[in-house]
């Protein structure tokens, strides 16, 4: 996020599974959502 100039809005959500879950905002107004899981598994 730092390299993109983003701002971390939420770092963790009270849910199961809930970590790592993040919400960040980029300078141009777009949002990035990071959800738990392994994207390399089909």
C-alpha positions in Angstrom: 0.0 0.0 0.0 2.8 2.4 0.9 4.4 2.1 -2.6 1.0 2.8 -4.2 0.4 5.8 -1.9 -2.6 3.9 -0.4 -4.1 4.4 3.0 -5.0 1.4 5.1 -8.6 1.8 6.4 -9.3 -1.6 8.1 -6.8 -4.1 9.2 -8.8 -7.2 10.4 -12.5 -8.0 10.6 -14.3 -9.7 13.5 -15.4 -12.8 11.5 -14.3 -16.4 11.1 -11.9 -16.7 9.2 -11.2 -13.0 9.4 -7.4 -12.6 9.2 -5.8 -11.3 7.1 -8.6 -9.1 5.8 -7.9 -5.5 4.9 -9.5 -2.6 3.2 -7.3 0.2 1.7 -8.0 3.3 -0.4 -5.7 4.4 -3.3 -5.1 8.1 -4.0 -7.3 7.9 -7.1 -10.3 6.8 -5.0 -10.1 3.1 -5.9 -10.3 0.5 -3.0 -8.3 -2.7 -2.5 -9.9 -5.5 -0.5 -7.6 -8.3 0.8 -9.4 -11.5 1.9 -8.1 -14.6 3.6 -7.4 -17.7 1.5 -4.8 -19.2 -0.8 -5.2 -18.0 -4.4 -2.9 -20.7 -5.7 -5.4 -23.4 -4.9 -8.1 -24.1 -7.5 
